[in-house]
């Protein structure tokens, strides 16, 4: 079998128009695979609030999108029983589970095993704003070990992520591959005029663990030395109200803005990031953050925390990192230094592209269906 005759099922808890790194990954990979002749179906869930506006089935850029109901409505567990029947009854050559932190991937893996279908898992791990959920994550992954062990391949989006799961699960090294997210945004030909103000953009979903609040609390100290600066918090999510309250309490309403861009508006994202003097992500945990990679692709200076996959990005010279527990004054100073004297703009090796990602995935898909080894 070659990749052009492959019937591939991508399973993800959420897909566009909902915003997130996994959603963007599935979209960028899926549409390129479809362009390459792969028969791509995306199986995802739909919340009750969107059942009247989003179709249960549609075709998007050559991909067939299937949406099923999930429960409970207001939580991120995503129990979607119909996934089981769609996996077992479909004519798939391979099932690729995207993420592992909800009930969607285990159900898809169970169904694939029942149907004797080869399946692959890309971990796509992230942090969580719940301290309890963070504490039980290790136990959660170990509980899923039998499912992971049955996968033809386990993919980390960073070396950090692959090493973490290989050690935690005690599975063979050859079962793991590292395939980073792409770092491609549309080329900006007509760059907008440079603003007189210095724009700092804090990227990521509005969750407590993403650390937007750290950049906000540092901003008064930054304004002491850079009085024309402004801060953009770019994202959506449940932590928006506390962030707005913090902005008001620090009397920063004229200097700090919270807004979002549609996840499908790649041109708009490229244009906005290109205007930024600095892009920050002061998160507790990231495997391989897409927004940071996109900022780097536009040669924007980046400031991150020295933790998880962010440390890996900084160690390769792409970004400046600061300790996770830095004070507001230390954050402000580091941000100013990265604006005035950014890390080298030329990386030690090329940034990964979505084309790189897709080529590796296609090679892996063919070897998985044929049950052949594929190592990278």
MIKE-954406 format. One record per residue: z, y, x of N, C-alpha, C in turn. Coordinates in steps of 0.1 Angstrom, whole numbers, padded with zeros to 4 digits, always signed. Layout:
# MIKE-954406
ZYXZYXZYX;...
//
This chain:
# MIKE-954406
+0000-0012+0008+0000+0000+0000+0000+0012+0009;-0008+0022+0005-0007+0035+0012-0001+0045+0003;+0003+0057+0008+0011+0066+0000+0004+0072-0012;-0010+0071-0012-0017+0077-0023-0017+0068-0035;-0013+0056-0034-0012+0047-0046+0002+0045-0050;+0011+0052-0044+0025+0051-0047+0030+0057-0060;+0037+0050-0068+0044+0056-0080+0058+0058-0076;+0062+0071-0074+0075+0075-0069+0083+0081-0080;+0096+0077-0081+0105+0083-0091+0116+0091-0083;+0116+0104-0084+0127+0112-0078+0137+0114-0089;+0150+0111-0086+0161+0112-0095+0170+0123-0090;+0173+0133-0099+0181+0144-0095+0189+0148-0107;+0202+0152-0105+0210+0156-0116+0205+0169-0123;+0199+0178-0115+0194+0190-0120+0180+0194-0114;+0172+0200-0121+0159+0205-0116+0156+0219-0122;+0146+0226-0116+0143+0239-0121+0142+0239-0136;+0146+0249-0143+0148+0263-0138+0162+0265-0133;+0170+0255-0132+0184+0256-0127+0183+0258-0111;+0192+0267-0106+0191+0271-0092+0200+0262-0084;+0196+0259-0072+0204+0251-0062+0195+0245-0051;+0202+0241-0041+0195+0235-0029+0187+0223-0032;+0193+0213-0040+0187+0201-0043+0175+0203-0052;+0176+0212-0061+0165+0216-0070+0153+0221-0063;+0156+0230-0053+0145+0235-0045+0139+0225-0036;+0147+0216-0030+0142+0205-0022+0133+0196-0030;+0137+0192-0042+0129+0183-0050+0116+0190-0054;+0116+0203-0057+0104+0210-0061+0094+0211-0050;+0099+0215-0038+0091+0217-0026+0085+0204-0021;+0093+0194-0021+0088+0180-0017+0079+0174-0027;+0083+0174-0040+0076+0168-0051+0062+0173-0052;+0061+0186-0052+0047+0192-0055+0038+0189-0043;+0043+0189-0031+0035+0185-0019+0031+0171-0020;+0040+0162-0023+0036+0148-0025+0025+0146-0035;+0027+0153-0046+0017+0152-0057+0003+0157-0052;+0003+0168-0044-0009+0173-0038-0016+0162-0029;-0007+0154-0022-0012+0144-0013-0016+0131-0020;-0016+0131-0033-0020+0119-0041-0010+0110-0046;+0003+0112-0043+0014+0104-0047+0016+0107-0062;+0019+0096-0070+0022+0097-0084+0037+0100-0085;+0040+0113-0087+0054+0117-0087+0060+0120-0101;+0071+0113-0104+0079+0116-0116+0093+0121-0112;+0097+0132-0118+0111+0137-0116+0119+0134-0128;+0130+0126-0126+0139+0123-0137+0152+0131-0135;+0155+0139-0145+0166+0148-0144+0173+0149-0157;+0184+0157-0158+0192+0159-0170+0190+0173-0176;+0193+0175-0188+0192+0187-0195+0205+0191-0202;+0211+0202-0200+0224+0206-0207+0221+0209-0221;+0231+0208-0230+0230+0211-0244+0224+0225-0246;+0228+0235-0238+0224+0249-0240+0209+0251-0238;+0202+0241-0232+0188+0243-0229+0179+0233-0236;+0185+0225-0245+0177+0215-0252+0167+0221-0261;+0169+0233-0266+0159+0239-0275+0148+0247-0268;+0151+0250-0255+0141+0258-0247+0134+0250-0237;+0139+0239-0232+0132+0231-0222+0127+0218-0228;+0114+0215-0225+0108+0203-0230+0114+0190-0224;+0114+0180-0231+0119+0167-0226+0109+0161-0216;+0097+0165-0217+0087+0160-0208+0076+0171-0206;+0072+0173-0194+0062+0182-0190+0056+0179-0177;+0044+0185-0174+0038+0184-0160+0039+0197-0153;+0045+0197-0141+0046+0209-0133+0040+0207-0119;+0030+0214-0116+0023+0213-0103+0020+0198-0099;+0015+0191-0109+0011+0177-0106+0022+0167-0108;+0035+0171-0110+0046+0162-0111+0049+0161-0126;+0052+0149-0130+0057+0146-0144+0072+0148-0144;+0077+0156-0153+0091+0159-0153+0097+0153-0166;+0107+0144-0165+0114+0138-0176+0128+0143-0176;+0133+0148-0188+0146+0153-0189+0154+0145-0200;+0166+0141-0197+0175+0134-0206+0188+0141-0208;+0195+0138-0218+0208+0144-0221+0219+0138-0212;+0229+0147-0209+0240+0143-0201+0253+0148-0207;+0264+0141-0204+0277+0145-0209+0287+0144-0198;+0299+0151-0199+0302+0161-0210+0294+0174-0208;+0293+0182-0218+0284+0194-0217+0288+0204-0207;+0301+0206-0205+0306+0217-0197+0311+0213-0183;+0309+0201-0179+0313+0196-0166+0301+0191-0158;+0304+0189-0145+0293+0185-0136+0293+0170-0133;+0297+0162-0142+0297+0148-0140+0284+0142-0142;+0276+0147-0152+0263+0143-0156+0262+0128-0159;+0269+0123-0169+0268+0110-0174+0256+0109-0183;+0245+0103-0179+0232+0102-0186+0228+0088-0187;+0232+0081-0198+0229+0066-0199+0215+0063-0199;+0206+0072-0205+0192+0069-0206+0185+0067-0192;+0191+0073-0182+0185+0071-0169+0184+0056-0165;+0193+0048-0169+0193+0034-0166+0180+0027-0172;+0178+0030-0185+0166+0023-0191+0153+0029-0186;+0152+0042-0183+0140+0047-0177+0137+0042-0164;+0147+0039-0156+0145+0033-0142+0141+0019-0144;+0147+0011-0152+0145-0003-0153+0132-0006-0160;+0128+0002-0169+0116+0000-0177+0103+0006-0172;+0104+0015-0162+0093+0022-0156+0085+0014-0146;+0073+0018-0143+0064+0011-0134+0065+0018-0120;+0077+0018-0114+0079+0025-0102+0077+0016-0090;+0072+0021-0079+0072+0014-0066+0084+0016-0058;+0090+0028-0060+0102+0032-0052+0110+0043-0060;+0123+0042-0059+0132+0052-0065+0139+0060-0054;+0138+0073-0054+0145+0081-0044+0155+0090-0051;+0168+0087-0049+0179+0094-0054+0183+0106-0046;+0183+0118-0052+0186+0130-0046+0200+0135-0049;+0209+0134-0038+0223+0137-0040+0231+0125-0043;+0244+0127-0042+0253+0115-0044+0266+0119-0050;+0268+0131-0055+0281+0136-0059+0283+0136-0074;+0273+0132-0082+0275+0131-0096+0273+0116-0101;+0273+0114-0114+0271+0100-0119+0257+0096-0120;+0248+0106-0118+0234+0103-0119+0229+0093-0108;+0231+0096-0095+0226+0087-0085+0232+0072-0086;+0245+0070-0088+0249+0056-0089+0243+0049-0100;+0241+0055-0112+0234+0049-0123+0220+0045-0120;+0213+0054-0113+0199+0051-0109+0199+0040-0098;+0208+0040-0089+0209+0029-0079+0212+0016-0086;+0221+0016-0095+0224+0003-0102+0212-0002-0110;+0205+0007-0116+0193+0003-0123+0182-0002-0114;+0180+0005-0103+0170+0000-0093+0173-0014-0088;+0186-0016-0085+0190-0030-0081+0187-0040-0091;+0190-0037-0104+0188-0046-0115+0173-0049-0117;+0165-0039-0114+0150-0041-0116+0144-0045-0103;+0152-0048-0092+0147-0052-0079+0137-0043-0073;+0140-0030-0075+0132-0019-0069+0138-0014-0056;+0130-0012-0046+0136-0005-0034+0140+0009-0037;+0151+0014-0032+0155+0027-0034+0160+0034-0021;+0159+0047-0021+0164+0055-0010+0173+0066-0015;+0183+0070-0007+0192+0080-0011+0192+0091+0000;+0190+0104-0005+0192+0115+0004+0206+0121-0001;+0215+0123+0009+0229+0126+0005+0230+0140-0001;+0224+0150+0005+0225+0164+0000+0239+0169-0003;+0249+0166+0006+0263+0169+0002+0265+0184+0003;+0275+0188-0004+0279+0202-0004+0294+0203-0006;+0300+0215-0006+0314+0216-0009+0317+0216-0023;+0329+0219-0027+0334+0220-0041+0345+0230-0042;+0346+0238-0053+0356+0247-0054+0369+0241-0059;+0369+0229-0063+0381+0222-0067+0388+0215-0055;+0400+0219-0052+0407+0213-0041+0409+0198-0043;+0411+0194-0056+0413+0180-0059+0400+0172-0056;+0388+0178-0061+0376+0171-0059+0372+0170-0044;+0376+0180-0036+0374+0180-0022+0382+0169-0015;+0395+0167-0020+0404+0157-0014+0399+0143-0017;+0393+0141-0028+0389+0127-0031+0374+0123-0027;+0367+0133-0021+0353+0130-0017+0352+0118-0008;+0360+0117+0002+0359+0105+0011+0361+0092+0003;+0371+0091-0006+0373+0080-0014+0361+0077-0023;+0355+0088-0029+0343+0087-0037+0332+0081-0030;+0329+0085-0018+0318+0080-0010+0320+0065-0007;+0333+0062-0003+0336+0048+0000+0334+0039-0012;+0338+0044-0024+0336+0036-0036+0321+0033-0038;+0312+0042-0034+0298+0040-0036+0292+0032-0025;+0300+0027-0015+0294+0020-0004+0285+0008-0007;+0288+0000-0017+0279-0011-0021+0265-0006-0025;+0265+0005-0032+0252+0011-0036+0244+0016-0024;+0252+0023-0015+0245+0028-0003+0240+0017+0006;+0248+0006+0007+0244-0005+0016+0232-0012+0011;+0229-0011-0002+0217-0017-0008+0204-0009-0006;+0206+0004-0002+0194+0013+0000+0185+0008+0012;+0172+0010+0010+0164+0007+0022+0165+0017+0032;+0169+0030+0028+0171+0040+0038+0181+0050+0032;+0189+0056+0041+0199+0066+0038+0195+0079+0046;+0193+0090+0040+0188+0102+0046+0198+0113+0047;+0201+0118+0059+0209+0130+0060+0199+0142+0062;+0203+0153+0056+0194+0165+0059+0198+0172+0072;+0208+0167+0078+0212+0172+0092+0218+0160+0099;+0218+0161+0113+0224+0151+0121+0239+0150+0117;+0246+0161+0114+0260+0161+0111+0262+0152+0098;+0253+0154+0088+0255+0146+0076+0253+0131+0078;+0242+0128+0085+0240+0114+0088+0251+0107+0096;+0256+0114+0106+0267+0109+0114+0280+0107+0106;+0282+0117+0097+0294+0116+0089+0294+0103+0080;+0283+0101+0073+0283+0089+0064+0282+0076+0072;+0275+0076+0083+0274+0064+0091+0288+0060+0096;+0296+0069+0100+0310+0066+0104+0319+0063+0093;+0318+0070+0082+0327+0068+0070+0324+0055+0064;+0311+0051+0062+0307+0039+0055+0306+0027+0064;+0306+0029+0077+0304+0018+0087+0292+0009+0084;+0281+0016+0083+0268+0010+0080+0259+0010+0093;+0249+0002+0094+0241+0001+0106+0234+0015+0109;+0233+0018+0121+0226+0031+0125+0212+0031+0121;+0205+0019+0121+0191+0019+0118+0188+0021+0103;+0199+0021+0095+0197+0024+0080+0196+0039+0078;+0199+0047+0087+0199+0061+0086+0188+0068+0092;+0183+0079+0085+0173+0088+0091+0178+0102+0089;+0173+0111+0097+0175+0125+0095+0162+0132+0092;+0161+0139+0080+0149+0146+0076+0154+0160+0071;+0154+0170+0079+0159+0183+0075+0150+0189+0064;+0157+0198+0056+0150+0206+0047+0139+0215+0054;+0129+0219+0047+0119+0228+0052+0125+0242+0053;+0118+0250+0061+0123+0264+0063+0111+0274+0061;+0104+0271+0050+0092+0279+0048+0093+0287+0035;+0089+0300+0036+0088+0309+0025+0074+0315+0026;+0069+0320+0014+0056+0327+0015+0055+0338+0025;+0044+0340+0032+0043+0351+0041+0043+0364+0034;+0050+0373+0040+0051+0387+0034+0041+0395+0042;+0030+0399+0036+0019+0407+0042+0023+0422+0041;+0026+0426+0029+0030+0440+0027+0045+0442+0028;+0050+0443+0040+0065+0445+0041+0069+0458+0034;+0080+0457+0026+0084+0470+0020+0089+0480+0030;+0089+0493+0026+0095+0503+0036+0109+0500+0039;+0113+0502+0052+0127+0500+0056+0136+0510+0049;+0146+0505+0043+0156+0514+0036+0165+0521+0047;+0169+0533+0043+0178+0540+0052+0192+0533+0052;+0195+0525+0042+0207+0517+0042+0205+0504+0049;+0217+0499+0054+0217+0486+0061+0221+0476+0050;+0212+0466+0047+0214+0456+0037+0220+0443+0043;+0231+0439+0038+0237+0426+0042+0236+0417+0029;+0230+0405+0031+0229+0396+0019+0237+0384+0021;+0246+0381+0012+0254+0369+0012+0248+0359+0002;+0243+0348+0007+0235+0339-0001+0243+0327-0006;+0239+0321-0017+0245+0309-0021+0250+0310-0036;+0252+0298-0042+0257+0297-0056+0271+0304-0056;+0274+0310-0068+0286+0317-0069+0298+0307-0072;+0302+0301-0062+0313+0291-0062+0324+0296-0051;+0336+0293-0054+0347+0298-0044+0344+0293-0030;+0340+0280-0029+0339+0274-0016+0327+0281-0008;+0318+0288-0014+0307+0294-0007+0311+0306+0001;+0323+0312-0002+0328+0322+0007+0323+0336+0005;+0317+0339-0006+0312+0353-0008+0324+0363-0008;+0336+0358-0013+0347+0367-0013+0352+0371+0001;+0349+0363+0011+0353+0367+0025+0344+0379+0030;+0331+0379+0026+0323+0390+0030+0327+0403+0023;+0331+0401+0010+0335+0413+0002+0348+0419+0008;+0358+0411+0011+0370+0416+0016+0368+0422+0030;+0358+0418+0037+0355+0423+0051+0348+0436+0050;+0341+0439+0038+0332+0450+0037+0338+0464+0039;+0350+0467+0035+0356+0480+0037+0358+0482+0052;+0361+0472+0060+0362+0474+0075+0348+0476+0081;+0338+0470+0076+0325+0471+0081+0320+0486+0078;+0323+0491+0066+0319+0504+0062+0325+0515+0071;+0336+0512+0077+0342+0522+0086+0333+0525+0098;+0325+0515+0102+0316+0517+0114+0302+0518+0110;+0299+0513+0097+0285+0514+0093+0285+0519+0078;+0288+0532+0077+0290+0538+0063+0278+0537+0054;+0266+0535+0059+0254+0534+0050+0251+0520+0046;+0260+0510+0049+0257+0496+0046+0259+0494+0031;+0252+0484+0026+0255+0478+0013+0254+0463+0013;+0261+0457+0004+0262+0443+0003+0256+0437-0009;+0247+0427-0008+0241+0420-0019+0246+0406-0020;+0253+0402-0031+0257+0388-0033+0246+0382-0041;+0239+0372-0035+0227+0367-0042+0230+0353-0047;+0231+0351-0060+0233+0338-0065+0238+0339-0080;+0240+0327-0086+0246+0326-0099+0256+0315-0099;+0266+0315-0108+0275+0305-0108+0288+0309-0115;+0298+0300-0116+0310+0302-0124+0320+0311-0117;+0318+0315-0104+0328+0323-0097+0324+0338-0098;+0315+0341-0106+0310+0355-0107+0321+0365-0112;+0328+0361-0122+0339+0371-0127+0349+0374-0117;+0355+0364-0110+0365+0368-0099+0359+0376-0088;+0346+0374-0085+0340+0382-0075+0338+0397-0079;+0334+0398-0092+0333+0412-0097+0346+0419-0098;+0357+0411-0101+0370+0417-0102+0375+0422-0088;+0371+0414-0078+0375+0417-0064+0367+0430-0059;+0355+0431-0063+0347+0442-0059+0353+0455-0066;+0357+0454-0078+0363+0466-0085+0376+0469-0079;+0384+0459-0076+0398+0462-0070+0397+0469-0056;+0386+0466-0049+0384+0472-0036+0376+0485-0036;+0373+0489-0049+0365+0501-0051+0352+0501-0044;+0345+0490-0045+0332+0488-0039+0320+0487-0048;+0322+0491-0061+0312+0489-0071+0299+0497-0067;+0300+0508-0059+0288+0515-0056+0281+0509-0043;+0288+0500-0037+0283+0495-0024+0279+0480-0025;+0284+0473-0035+0282+0458-0036+0276+0455-0049;+0265+0447-0048+0258+0442-0060+0257+0427-0061;+0258+0422-0073+0256+0408-0075+0244+0406-0084;+0235+0398-0079+0223+0395-0087+0216+0382-0082;+0206+0378-0090+0200+0365-0086+0185+0367-0087;+0178+0357-0081+0163+0356-0082+0160+0342-0088;+0150+0341-0096+0146+0328-0102+0143+0319-0090;+0147+0306-0091+0145+0297-0080+0130+0294-0078;+0122+0296-0088+0107+0294-0086+0100+0306-0080;+0107+0318-0079+0101+0330-0073+0103+0330-0058;+0095+0322-0051+0096+0321-0037+0091+0334-0030;+0081+0341-0036+0077+0353-0030+0088+0364-0031;+0095+0364-0043+0105+0374-0044+0117+0371-0035;+0120+0359-0032+0131+0355-0023+0127+0360-0009;+0114+0357-0005+0110+0361+0008+0110+0376+0010;+0106+0383+0000+0106+0398+0001+0120+0403+0002;+0130+0398-0005+0143+0403-0005+0150+0399+0009;+0148+0387+0013+0154+0383+0026+0148+0391+0038;+0136+0395+0036+0129+0402+0047+0135+0416+0048;+0141+0421+0038+0147+0435+0038+0161+0435+0044;+0167+0423+0046+0181+0422+0050+0183+0423+0065;+0192+0432+0069+0196+0434+0083+0204+0422+0088;+0210+0415+0078+0219+0403+0081+0220+0395+0069;+0219+0381+0071+0221+0372+0060+0233+0364+0064;+0243+0362+0054+0255+0355+0057+0257+0343+0048;+0264+0333+0053+0269+0322+0044+0282+0318+0051;+0293+0322+0045+0307+0319+0050+0313+0308+0042;+0306+0297+0042+0310+0286+0033+0320+0276+0040;+0327+0269+0031+0336+0259+0036+0329+0247+0041;+0317+0244+0035+0310+0231+0038+0295+0233+0034;+0286+0230+0043+0272+0229+0040+0266+0218+0049;+0257+0210+0043+0250+0200+0051+0238+0207+0059;+0229+0213+0051+0217+0220+0058+0212+0230+0048;+0219+0242+0047+0216+0251+0036+0202+0257+0037;+0195+0256+0025+0181+0261+0024+0180+0276+0026;+0189+0283+0020+0188+0298+0021+0189+0303+0035;+0198+0297+0043+0199+0300+0057+0186+0297+0065;+0180+0285+0062+0168+0281+0069+0157+0291+0065;+0156+0295+0053+0146+0304+0048+0148+0318+0055;+0160+0322+0056+0163+0335+0064+0158+0334+0078;+0161+0323+0084+0157+0320+0098+0142+0320+0100;+0135+0315+0090+0120+0314+0090+0115+0328+0090;+0122+0338+0084+0118+0352+0083+0124+0360+0095;+0130+0352+0105+0135+0358+0117+0146+0369+0113;+0154+0366+0103+0166+0374+0100+0178+0370+0108;+0186+0379+0113+0199+0375+0119+0208+0368+0108;+0215+0358+0113+0223+0350+0103+0237+0349+0109;+0247+0350+0100+0261+0348+0104+0267+0337+0095;+0273+0326+0101+0278+0315+0093+0292+0311+0098;+0299+0303+0091+0312+0297+0096+0310+0285+0105;+0319+0283+0114+0318+0273+0123+0324+0260+0117;+0315+0254+0109+0320+0242+0102+0308+0234+0097;+0309+0221+0096+0299+0211+0090+0285+0214+0096;+0275+0213+0087+0261+0215+0092+0258+0229+0097;+0267+0239+0093+0265+0253+0098+0267+0253+0113;+0277+0246+0117+0280+0245+0132+0267+0240+0139;+0261+0230+0134+0249+0225+0140+0238+0235+0142;+0236+0244+0131+0226+0254+0132+0230+0265+0143;+0243+0268+0143+0247+0278+0153+0246+0272+0168;+0249+0259+0169+0249+0253+0183+0234+0253+0188;+0225+0253+0179+0211+0253+0183+0205+0267+0186;+0214+0277+0185+0210+0290+0188+0203+0298+0177;+0203+0292+0165+0197+0299+0154+0205+0310+0147;+0218+0309+0148+0227+0318+0141+0240+0320+0149;+0248+0330+0145+0261+0333+0151+0271+0327+0142;+0281+0320+0147+0292+0314+0139+0305+0320+0142;+0314+0320+0132+0328+0325+0134+0337+0315+0128;+0350+0314+0133+0359+0305+0127+0361+0306+0112;+0363+0294+0106+0364+0294+0091+0375+0303+0086;+0386+0304+0093+0398+0312+0089+0398+0326+0095;+0386+0332+0098+0386+0345+0103+0392+0355+0094;+0398+0366+0099+0403+0377+0091+0392+0386+0087;+0394+0394+0077+0384+0404+0072+0379+0413+0084;+0388+0417+0092+0385+0425+0103+0376+0418+0113;+0379+0405+0116+0370+0397+0125+0356+0395+0119;+0356+0392+0106+0343+0390+0099+0335+0403+0100;+0341+0414+0098+0333+0427+0098+0328+0429+0112;+0336+0427+0122+0332+0429+0136+0320+0420+0140;+0321+0407+0136+0311+0397+0139+0298+0401+0132;+0299+0406+0120+0287+0410+0112+0280+0422+0119;+0288+0431+0123+0282+0443+0130+0275+0439+0143;+0282+0430+0151+0276+0425+0163+0263+0418+0161;+0262+0410+0150+0250+0402+0148+0239+0412+0143;+0242+0423+0137+0232+0432+0133+0227+0440+0145;+0236+0444+0153+0232+0452+0165+0227+0444+0177;+0232+0432+0178+0228+0423+0189+0226+0409+0184;+0216+0407+0176+0214+0394+0170+0212+0383+0180;+0215+0370+0175+0212+0358+0183+0197+0358+0186;+0193+0351+0197+0179+0351+0200+0170+0347+0188;+0160+0355+0186+0151+0353+0175+0142+0341+0177;+0140+0337+0189+0131+0326+0192+0140+0313+0194;+0139+0304+0185+0148+0292+0187+0143+0283+0198;+0152+0274+0202+0148+0265+0213+0138+0254+0209;+0136+0252+0196+0125+0244+0191+0121+0248+0178;+0109+0245+0173+0104+0250+0160+0113+0246+0148;+0114+0256+0139+0121+0253+0126+0113+0242+0119;+0120+0233+0112+0113+0223+0103+0106+0230+0092;+0095+0224+0088+0087+0229+0076+0087+0219+0065;+0084+0223+0053+0083+0213+0042+0072+0203+0044;+0061+0207+0052+0051+0197+0055+0056+0187+0064;+0065+0191+0074+0072+0181+0083+0080+0171+0074;+0087+0177+0065+0096+0169+0057+0088+0159+0048;+0078+0163+0042+0069+0154+0034+0063+0143+0042;+0058+0147+0054+0051+0137+0062+0061+0125+0066;+0073+0129+0070+0083+0119+0073+0087+0111+0061;+0088+0117+0049+0091+0110+0037+0080+0100+0033;+0068+0104+0034+0057+0095+0031+0056+0083+0040;+0059+0085+0052+0059+0074+0062+0071+0064+0058;+0082+0070+0054+0094+0062+0051+0091+0055+0038;+0085+0061+0028+0082+0055+0015+0073+0042+0017;+0063+0044+0025+0054+0032+0027+0061+0021+0034;+0069+0024+0044+0076+0014+0051+0087+0007+0042;+0093+0015+0033+0103+0010+0024+0097+0000+0014;+0086+0004+0008+0079-0005-0001+0075-0018+0005;+0070-0017+0018+0066-0029+0025+0078-0036+0032;+0090-0030+0031+0102-0035+0038+0100-0036+0053;+0094-0026+0058+0092-0025+0073+0102-0015+0079;+0106-0016+0091+0115-0006+0098+0108+0007+0100;+0115+0018+0098+0110+0031+0100+0121+0040+0105;+0121+0044+0118+0132+0050+0124+0128+0064+0129;+0135+0075+0125+0134+0088+0131+0146+0096+0127;
//
